[in-house]
Structures are given as structure tokens and as C-alpha cells.
Amino acid sequence: MRIESRVLAAAALVLPLLATLPAGARGWSGAGKLAAGVNAGNAFALSDGRVVSVGIPSVISWWPPTTQIWNPSTNKWTKSASTPPLPDVFLPAPALLNDGRVLVTGYCKSTCGSGSNTEIYDPATDSWSMPGQMTTGRYLHQAVKLADGRVLVMGGCSAYGCAADTASAEIFDPTTAKWSAAAAMKAHRASFSAILLSDGRVLVTGGYNSTGTLTENETYDPVKDTWTVNAPMPHPHAVHVSVTMKNGRVLVAGGDTGLGLPGREADVFDPSSGKWKAVGMMAEPREYFGVASLPNGKVLVIGGYSYKGEMFVTLSSCETFCPGKDMFAPAKPMKHERSEFSVATLPDGTLMAAGGDAYLNGEFPVAGDAELYKP
């Protein structure tokens, strides 16, 4: 009954999308000033067209976490009146549940030891709650919603300064608000990427562990609760992006590709064969950037942190990956530079880039706004 009532409420609240974009317009446009600056992957599109940001800072004390919601009919962000139970949460992994609530898992405490906390934000009631807690504390981990609505959480750092990382995994069931153990990954890893494949499995790629930047990758089968090690990626990747394309293949791009600097390298994985191949490089090296699959089957890579002329910079530039040619091409840039930001896909396929920061003149000012991209 609870899910049904939410669906009916969402249907009754459907709002006109993209009032800021003229008919037929393509490219980027403004999506309002944030109620407070945030970064990390924390913005999610709701079924009624609104976007909720659960306000997770990535560095302690840079700014207080602020939950806020963007309304497409007004193009404005409204700050939540509710305070999270754990106001100092940062470096966690959030996931959007099927009923529109947002699950926030793990965190890095003020001493940067791992945290096993779990919080849930409900935009329908503008309230936070704390369900059962994870068994293993972790940060710089990943959370992936499975095809059945449960959430798989895996990996991450489990000690101060990431002195130890973990291969452990566990699953959250929103219907019972309880955690259960899952099979551990084959490799310990942190700062990696994890995505849902079109066949319901989860692909985990790259990251760091004590051996360095990883080419190792593996797939999780939630039906069998097993992990399968795949052939190594052609390039190592950490703090990178991955995305399942419309053709079912997976693009992995950028991040630290083994030199401790942003990279241009990209690889494609075919889940049906379990094989990898290197593809054309991005025009610019990127890490902490955004990625999204477009309705036309292409992939848009957005902004990020880069390295040019022996200087670190933040990018506004974008590129599209064409799976038919396995090559990147230039795309319209954002209006503002940003890295460590959120990308949300709205119901009509429009993208939102929200928050983040920008490395300018040796400082990291907050990117306190959001932009919309109409393919």
C-alpha cells in the first residue's frame, strides 16, 4: 500500500519539465542556484520530475550537508527543514530506492575511521530515519540498486586514511529495512566503480588497493550470490566512470590510469562474452567527472578534474562517445567548470549536473548551481 500510494501521489504531482529550455533547444542551460553547495554523487531524479540532493560533502568541514529539492516548474532549489540524524556524514554511497526514498550508506567519521551507519531520506515527508546498520564500516565504497529493488553495498576503505580496504559486501532490503550478508568480492578495492548490467548482474571495475591502481574487475550474480572474475581491463582505472550503454556493453573511462594523474584512456566490456577492448581516448584527461547514457545510444562525459601544462584544472568541457565508432567527439561545454558533482537523468532524458567544486587559482570554490543538458 505504501508504494502504491507513492505512485499515485507522484502521478498527481507530475510537473512540467524544463521550463527554462525553449522548445527544440539543445545543450546546457541554468537550473537554479543551490540552497547550499554540495558535491559527490548525491542528486537523484524523482518520478514527478523533481530532483533531490541529499547534500553530502566530500571533505569534512568544507560546508554542512544540506538536503534540498529542485522544482522544474519554478527552476528553484528549496532547502529541507529536516536535519539528518548524522549531520557530519561525508564520503558515503547513496542510492535511490524504488519508492523514491534515498538510502545513504557508510561514512567517514571526523577522525576518518569507517562508519557503518545507514540513513534514509524520504522526500514525500521531508524526514530522515535510521534503519538497521551495516555489519562493516566503509567509505569510498559503492552502492548499486539491484533489479529487484534491493541495494548491494561493497568494498571501500575500512580504516583511517584508507590504511585498510575491504572486499566485503552486504545487501539492504527496503521492505524489511534490514541488512544481510553477501559473498565478498574477489579483490579488496576502494575508489572503484560499480554499475548494474542489463542482465541484472553488477559489474565492479578498477579502484585502488595495496597493489596499486587496478585492472581487475568482476561481476556479481545476485541470484547465485557469487562473484566471477573477468579478464583484466586493458588499462587500470580508479576514481573513474562506468556506464551501461543502450547496446548492453559497458564504457569505462578516465580516472587515475596508473600514473597518479587524470587519464584519457577508455575501455569497453561486453557482458555476453566477458571480454574487454581498448577504444579511442578522450580528448582531455579526466577524473572525478560525470557520465550518462543518452537516448540516442551515445554517452556524454562531463567536466571533471584534469591536468594541463603541469597544472591541475577543473573542466567545463564535455565529450560524447559513439558506440558504433568506439570514438569520442566534442560536445557543448557546461556554462561552469565543475568536478566531483552529481549527474541525474530526468524522466524525459534530460540530464542535470548539480554542485561540485572547481579548482581555480589554487583553491576549491564550491560550484553552487546546477545546469540542465537537453540531448
DRENMARMI-610468 format. One record per residue (C-alpha): residue number from 1; x, y, z. Coordinates in pm, 1 decimal. Layout:
N
SITE    n        xx        yy        zz
SITE  NUM         X         Y         Z
...
END
This chain:
375
SITE    n        xx        yy        zz
SITE    1       0.0       0.0       0.0
SITE    2     282.9     238.0      79.9
SITE    3     443.9     205.2    -263.7
SITE    4     105.4     229.6    -438.3
SITE    5      19.8     549.9    -254.6
SITE    6     355.9     698.0    -353.1
SITE    7     298.1     613.1    -719.3
SITE    8     -46.9     775.0    -713.0
SITE    9      90.7    1081.4    -536.0
SITE   10     371.5    1111.9    -790.3
SITE   11     123.9    1084.6   -1077.7
SITE   12     -85.9    1361.6    -926.8
SITE   13     219.5    1582.3    -880.7
SITE   14     370.7    1548.7   -1229.2
SITE   15     521.5    1885.2   -1308.9
SITE   16     604.2    2050.0   -1640.7
SITE   17     969.9    1974.4   -1707.0
SITE   18    1238.5    2204.3   -1837.9
SITE   19    1055.4    2535.0   -1824.8
SITE   20    1395.3    2700.2   -1867.5
SITE   21    1465.4    2541.5   -2206.6
SITE   22    1295.9    2676.8   -2520.4
SITE   23    1126.7    2421.8   -2744.4
SITE   24    1381.7    2247.2   -2962.5
SITE   25    1678.1    2386.6   -2767.7
SITE   26    1982.3    2163.8   -2725.7
SITE   27    2278.6    2192.2   -2492.9
SITE   28    2318.9    2338.3   -2145.4
SITE   29    2101.9    2589.2   -1955.6
SITE   30    2082.2    2706.2   -1596.2
SITE   31    1891.6    2505.7   -1334.6
SITE   32    1898.7    2748.6   -1045.5
SITE   33    2128.6    2830.8    -758.6
SITE   34    2165.0    2561.4    -494.4
SITE   35    2035.8    2629.4    -145.3
SITE   36    2382.9    2519.9     -31.8
SITE   37    2687.9    2391.9    -218.0
SITE   38    2729.4    2015.0    -230.2
SITE   39    2925.6    1758.1    -422.9
SITE   40    2967.3    1380.8    -459.5
SITE   41    2710.9    1159.4    -631.5
SITE   42    2408.0    1265.3    -433.2
SITE   43    2142.7    1403.6    -672.7
SITE   44    1856.7    1181.7    -789.6
SITE   45    1564.1    1246.8   -1025.7
SITE   46    1224.6    1159.6    -880.4
SITE   47     935.0    1023.4   -1085.9
SITE   48     748.1    1356.4   -1067.6
SITE   49    1034.8    1545.4   -1235.0
SITE   50    1185.8    1696.7    -922.4
SITE   51    1549.3    1633.9    -824.6
SITE   52    1654.2    1564.0    -466.9
SITE   53    2008.9    1620.3    -341.7
SITE   54    2089.6    1460.8      -8.2
SITE   55    2373.0    1706.4      44.6
SITE   56    2686.1    1501.4     100.9
SITE   57    3011.8    1699.2     124.7
SITE   58    3328.3    1510.9      29.1
SITE   59    3563.8    1696.1     263.2
SITE   60    3489.8    1746.5     631.9
SITE   61    3406.7    2099.2     748.7
SITE   62    3401.9    2248.1     397.7
SITE   63    3028.1    2303.4     432.5
SITE   64    2740.6    2149.4     629.8
SITE   65    2542.6    1883.9     444.2
SITE   66    2214.9    2026.0     315.9
SITE   67    1922.4    1830.7     173.3
SITE   68    1741.7    2023.0     -99.6
SITE   69    1491.7    1968.1    -380.7
SITE   70    1476.2    2126.3    -726.6
SITE   71    1132.4    2203.2    -870.9
SITE   72    1124.4    2212.2   -1253.7
SITE   73     817.5    2437.8   -1263.2
SITE   74     999.8    2714.1   -1073.3
SITE   75    1361.1    2624.9   -1157.3
SITE   76    1444.3    2675.7    -790.2
SITE   77    1602.8    2472.8    -510.7
SITE   78    1434.1    2453.8    -170.4
SITE   79    1622.5    2360.4     144.1
SITE   80    1482.4    2078.2     355.8
SITE   81    1360.2    2160.9     704.8
SITE   82    1473.7    1818.9     825.0
SITE   83    1816.7    1753.3     976.9
SITE   84    1989.7    1419.0     912.6
SITE   85    2048.2    1201.9    1220.0
SITE   86    2420.8    1208.5    1135.6
SITE   87    2493.1    1568.5    1032.6
SITE   88    2863.1    1505.2     968.2
SITE   89    2814.6    1238.9     702.6
SITE   90    3057.4    1252.8     411.6
SITE   91    3228.2    1010.9     172.3
SITE   92    2928.3     773.9     177.1
SITE   93    2749.1     597.2    -110.0
SITE   94    2380.9     684.2    -169.3
SITE   95    2119.2     502.7    -378.2
SITE   96    1765.5     590.8    -491.0
SITE   97    1510.7     332.1    -376.3
SITE   98    1213.2     228.3    -588.9
SITE   99     968.9     414.8    -365.3
SITE  100    1152.3     748.4    -408.9
SITE  101    1341.1     744.4     -80.3
SITE  102    1720.4     787.5     -74.6
SITE  103    1943.8     540.3     109.2
SITE  104    2275.3     677.5     238.9
SITE  105    2529.1     413.3     342.0
SITE  106    2853.2     434.9     537.3
SITE  107    3051.9     746.2     604.3
SITE  108    3390.3     875.4     707.1
SITE  109    3385.2     997.3    1066.8
SITE  110    3560.7    1317.4    1175.8
SITE  111    3864.7    1102.4    1254.5
SITE  112    3823.7     932.5     914.8
SITE  113    3764.7     592.6    1064.9
SITE  114    3498.8     392.7     883.3
SITE  115    3131.9     417.7     973.3
SITE  116    2864.0     151.0     945.1
SITE  117    2572.1     388.9     960.8
SITE  118    2266.4     383.7     737.2
SITE  119    2025.2     673.2     686.4
SITE  120    1716.6     715.6     467.6
SITE  121    1569.0    1043.0     343.7
SITE  122    1201.1    1048.3     244.5
SITE  123    1118.7    1344.8      14.7
SITE  124     744.3    1275.6      49.0
SITE  125     754.9    1358.4     420.8
SITE  126    1079.4    1560.4     424.9
SITE  127    1214.7    1338.6     701.2
SITE  128    1516.7    1123.9     786.3
SITE  129    1525.8     786.7     958.5
SITE  130    1791.1     536.4    1063.6
SITE  131    1716.5     172.1     979.4
SITE  132    1937.8    -123.1    1071.4
SITE  133    2309.1     -68.9    1038.6
SITE  134    2564.0    -234.6     811.6
SITE  135    2791.1    -502.4     953.2
SITE  136    3106.2    -349.7     808.4
SITE  137    3202.0      14.9     827.4
SITE  138    3319.6     157.9     496.5
SITE  139    3374.4     471.7     290.2
SITE  140    3488.1     533.4     -68.9
SITE  141    3268.5     232.0    -144.7
SITE  142    2979.9     177.7    -387.0
SITE  143    2605.4     113.6    -358.8
SITE  144    2407.5     -29.2    -653.2
SITE  145    2031.0     -83.0    -666.2
SITE  146    1958.7    -431.7    -794.6
SITE  147    1682.1    -520.8   -1039.5
SITE  148    1458.7    -640.1    -752.6
SITE  149    1492.1    -310.3    -562.2
SITE  150    1740.9    -426.0    -301.7
SITE  151    2073.6    -242.0    -269.6
SITE  152    2415.2    -406.4    -291.5
SITE  153    2691.6    -229.2     -97.5
SITE  154    3051.4    -340.1    -140.1
SITE  155    3418.8    -259.9     -89.9
SITE  156    3564.5      66.1      32.8
SITE  157    3809.8     178.9     298.1
SITE  158    3772.9      33.0     645.0
SITE  159    4039.1     222.1     841.3
SITE  160    4178.2     572.7     894.7
SITE  161    4343.0     717.3     584.7
SITE  162    4232.1     410.2     389.8
SITE  163    4510.2     213.6     558.6
SITE  164    4289.3     -91.6     505.2
SITE  165    4031.6    -170.4     241.9
SITE  166    3768.8    -439.8     227.2
SITE  167    3621.7    -686.8     -20.5
SITE  168    3311.6    -745.6     190.6
SITE  169    2959.9    -694.4      56.2
SITE  170    2610.5    -679.8     203.8
SITE  171    2256.3    -621.9      79.0
SITE  172    1987.9    -385.5     211.6
SITE  173    1621.9    -484.0     173.3
SITE  174    1397.5    -172.1     177.7
SITE  175    1087.7    -379.6     255.1
SITE  176    1233.2    -503.4     585.2
SITE  177    1488.5    -225.3     648.6
SITE  178    1743.9    -495.4     726.5
SITE  179    2089.4    -589.6     602.6
SITE  180    2206.3    -937.4     507.4
SITE  181    2550.0   -1070.4     421.1
SITE  182    2652.7   -1118.5      58.3
SITE  183    2950.6   -1300.8     -84.8
SITE  184    3270.3   -1098.1     -68.6
SITE  185    3439.4    -968.2    -382.1
SITE  186    3749.6   -1148.0    -501.5
SITE  187    3960.4    -831.3    -467.1
SITE  188    3976.9    -563.6    -197.9
SITE  189    3919.0    -222.2    -352.3
SITE  190    3826.4     143.0    -284.6
SITE  191    3753.7     440.2    -516.4
SITE  192    3620.4     199.5    -777.8
SITE  193    3310.1     194.8    -997.2
SITE  194    3008.8     -38.6    -986.7
SITE  195    2706.2     -47.1   -1218.2
SITE  196    2404.5    -263.3   -1292.6
SITE  197    2423.1    -459.5   -1616.9
SITE  198    2123.6    -509.5   -1844.1
SITE  199    2105.9    -877.7   -1740.3
SITE  200    2074.1    -791.3   -1368.2
SITE  201    2433.8    -862.4   -1270.9
SITE  202    2665.1    -597.8   -1121.3
SITE  203    2999.3    -508.0   -1278.7
SITE  204    3274.8    -377.2   -1048.2
SITE  205    3579.2    -219.0   -1212.8
SITE  206    3918.3     -90.8   -1103.8
SITE  207    3989.6     113.3    -794.2
SITE  208    4284.0     112.2    -557.0
SITE  209    4421.9    -140.6    -312.8
SITE  210    4764.2    -218.7    -166.9
SITE  211    4886.9    -336.2    -507.6
SITE  212    4812.9      -2.9    -676.6
SITE  213    4562.2     102.6    -943.2
SITE  214    4363.1    -197.4   -1060.0
SITE  215    4281.4    -354.5   -1394.7
SITE  216    4095.3    -628.3   -1205.9
SITE  217    3718.0    -640.4   -1246.1
SITE  218    3442.9    -883.6   -1152.3
SITE  219    3069.1    -942.0   -1189.4
SITE  220    2819.5   -1023.3    -914.9
SITE  221    2520.5   -1252.1    -972.5
SITE  222    2253.7   -1164.9    -712.0
SITE  223    2056.1   -1482.4    -785.9
SITE  224    2351.1   -1711.4    -711.7
SITE  225    2527.7   -1472.7    -467.9
SITE  226    2856.7   -1530.7    -649.3
SITE  227    3134.7   -1318.5    -796.0
SITE  228    3308.5   -1403.5   -1123.9
SITE  229    3648.4   -1261.1   -1215.0
SITE  230    3665.7   -1127.5   -1569.9
SITE  231    3965.6   -1078.2   -1794.4
SITE  232    4168.0    -770.8   -1688.2
SITE  233    4079.3    -433.0   -1835.7
SITE  234    4326.0    -306.1   -2099.7
SITE  235    4401.1      -9.1   -1870.4
SITE  236    4394.0      40.7   -1493.4
SITE  237    4126.5     283.1   -1369.0
SITE  238    4042.1     444.1   -1033.2
SITE  239    3817.3     743.1    -949.5
SITE  240    3681.2     680.6   -1298.8
SITE  241    3335.7     639.5   -1452.7
SITE  242    3146.5     345.7   -1596.2
SITE  243    2810.3     332.2   -1771.4
SITE  244    2592.3      64.6   -1927.0
SITE  245    2515.6     166.5   -2284.1
SITE  246    2194.5     102.6   -2473.7
SITE  247    2357.8    -185.6   -2662.4
SITE  248    2431.0    -359.2   -2330.9
SITE  249    2806.9    -301.3   -2343.5
SITE  250    2984.9    -101.6   -2071.7
SITE  251    3208.8     200.9   -2120.0
SITE  252    3482.4     258.5   -1859.8
SITE  253    3673.1     583.6   -1897.0
SITE  254    3931.2     809.8   -1741.3
SITE  255    4027.6     842.5   -1379.1
SITE  256    4372.8     762.0   -1248.5
SITE  257    4505.3     520.5   -1509.7
SITE  258    4817.3     422.5   -1319.0
SITE  259    5027.8     739.5   -1322.6
SITE  260    4862.4     917.6   -1030.1
SITE  261    4715.2    1175.8   -1270.5
SITE  262    4387.3    1206.8   -1464.6
SITE  263    4386.8     985.2   -1773.1
SITE  264    4229.8     979.4   -2121.9
SITE  265    4212.6     602.4   -2166.2
SITE  266    3880.6     423.1   -2222.6
SITE  267    3779.3      56.2   -2243.3
SITE  268    3459.3    -127.2   -2338.1
SITE  269    3328.8    -450.4   -2180.8
SITE  270    3095.5    -697.3   -2349.6
SITE  271    2896.9    -881.8   -2077.3
SITE  272    2789.0   -1154.0   -2319.8
SITE  273    3147.9   -1262.1   -2389.9
SITE  274    3321.3   -1132.6   -2078.4
SITE  275    3582.5    -964.5   -2296.9
SITE  276    3734.7    -616.5   -2293.3
SITE  277    3879.4    -396.8   -2564.8
SITE  278    4052.5     -60.6   -2565.2
SITE  279    3873.3     214.4   -2758.5
SITE  280    3953.3     567.7   -2868.9
SITE  281    4080.2     801.8   -2598.2
SITE  282    3900.7    1108.5   -2464.5
SITE  283    4031.6    1441.9   -2588.7
SITE  284    4107.1    1554.8   -2232.8
SITE  285    4227.9    1363.1   -1927.3
SITE  286    3958.3    1348.3   -1659.1
SITE  287    3887.1    1216.4   -1313.0
SITE  288    3603.7    1291.2   -1069.6
SITE  289    3384.1    1363.0   -1371.2
SITE  290    3029.1    1279.9   -1473.5
SITE  291    2882.9    1036.4   -1723.3
SITE  292    2538.0     948.8   -1856.7
SITE  293    2383.9     740.3   -2132.1
SITE  294    2187.9     944.7   -2387.5
SITE  295    1858.0     847.3   -2556.2
SITE  296    2034.4     815.4   -2893.8
SITE  297    2266.2     545.4   -2758.5
SITE  298    2569.1     768.2   -2719.9
SITE  299    2737.4     851.2   -2388.1
SITE  300    2809.1    1200.6   -2255.8
SITE  301    3116.5    1258.2   -2035.8
SITE  302    3102.6    1581.4   -1841.5
SITE  303    3354.0    1813.6   -1676.4
SITE  304    3587.6    1676.9   -1411.7
SITE  305    3933.4    1733.7   -1273.9
SITE  306    4220.5    1745.9   -1527.4
SITE  307    4589.6    1817.4   -1570.2
SITE  308    4717.7    2060.3   -1831.9
SITE  309    5058.9    2213.8   -1875.3
SITE  310    5178.2    2088.4   -1536.2
SITE  311    4874.5    2246.7   -1371.7
SITE  312    4559.2    2093.8   -1224.3
SITE  313    4238.9    2245.4   -1362.7
SITE  314    3864.7    2183.7   -1348.1
SITE  315    3681.5    2138.2   -1677.3
SITE  316    3358.0    2263.1   -1825.8
SITE  317    3418.1    2066.6   -2145.9
SITE  318    3212.5    1764.2   -2250.0
SITE  319    3254.2    1480.6   -2499.9
SITE  320    3024.8    1218.2   -2649.3
SITE  321    3122.5     856.2   -2700.8
SITE  322    2976.4     688.7   -3009.1
SITE  323    2949.4     311.4   -2954.7
SITE  324    2922.4     248.1   -3329.0
SITE  325    3264.7     402.2   -3389.7
SITE  326    3417.3     344.5   -3043.0
SITE  327    3538.7     704.9   -3054.5
SITE  328    3483.9    1030.5   -2862.2
SITE  329    3376.5    1360.0   -3019.3
SITE  330    3348.2    1714.2   -2875.1
SITE  331    3015.7    1820.5   -2722.0
SITE  332    2882.4    2152.5   -2599.6
SITE  333    3055.1    2258.7   -2275.5
SITE  334    2880.8    2340.0   -1949.7
SITE  335    2847.2    2702.7   -1851.2
SITE  336    3067.3    2647.4   -1542.9
SITE  337    3363.8    2428.1   -1453.7
SITE  338    3289.0    2152.6   -1202.6
SITE  339    3429.2    1827.1   -1066.6
SITE  340    3303.0    1583.7    -800.4
SITE  341    2946.2    1676.7    -889.2
SITE  342    2622.9    1482.0    -936.5
SITE  343    2453.4    1378.4   -1259.4
SITE  344    2082.0    1295.6   -1257.2
SITE  345    1874.0    1175.2   -1553.3
SITE  346    1524.9    1327.7   -1558.0
SITE  347    1219.9    1129.7   -1674.9
SITE  348    1235.5    1278.0   -2028.0
SITE  349    1606.1    1201.2   -2074.4
SITE  350    1734.7    1548.4   -1988.9
SITE  351    2045.2    1549.6   -1768.5
SITE  352    2123.4    1762.3   -1465.6
SITE  353    2473.9    1842.1   -1339.6
SITE  354    2448.9    1969.2    -982.6
SITE  355    2701.1    2115.9    -742.1
SITE  356    3061.7    2001.2    -722.5
SITE  357    3369.4    2215.7    -691.5
SITE  358    3613.9    2392.6    -919.9
SITE  359    3991.3    2406.7    -877.0
SITE  360    4072.3    2769.0    -955.8
SITE  361    4378.4    2968.6    -851.3
SITE  362    4488.2    2701.8    -605.7
SITE  363    4152.8    2688.4    -426.2
SITE  364    3838.7    2475.3    -441.9
SITE  365    3537.3    2709.1    -452.0
SITE  366    3200.8    2536.4    -442.1
SITE  367    3007.0    2519.7    -767.1
SITE  368    2685.8    2645.7    -611.9
SITE  369    2449.2    2595.1    -902.0
SITE  370    2308.0    2332.2   -1136.2
SITE  371    2275.0    2301.0   -1514.6
SITE  372    2045.0    2108.2   -1747.8
SITE  373    2157.1    1932.6   -2065.4
SITE  374    1898.1    1859.6   -2332.3
SITE  375    2033.3    1599.8   -2580.1
END
